[in-house]
Amino acid sequence: FQTLHDCFQRANDPWWRSVLLAAIGLTRQDAALEFLLDLVSTESLHAEAAIEALLGSMPSLEIIQRLEKSVAGNPRLARVLADQQKTTRS
């Protein structure tokens, strides 16, 4: 996770950053999931990609519940989460 995080911090290309976020999610390490949840809860510019990365990591019910709570006050992110959940179920 730390190596991917360091690369993410240095990356300038939005596409590359989204790839790194997906890779971070796939590590399924606690620190990685916390980092992604933090991007969502702080409504970072990368919140949408973090939601996608979290859902792509086959998250536990606890992580999904925390994610839902994080987006509850933001209609845009709540819509992104709902759309991504539909996509991952298909």
Secondary structure, 3 states (H helix, E strand, C coil): CHHHHHHHHHCCCHHHHHHHHHHHHHHCCHHHHHHHHHHHHCCCCCHHHHHHHHHHCCCCHHHHHHHHHHHCCCHHHHHHHHHHHHHHHC
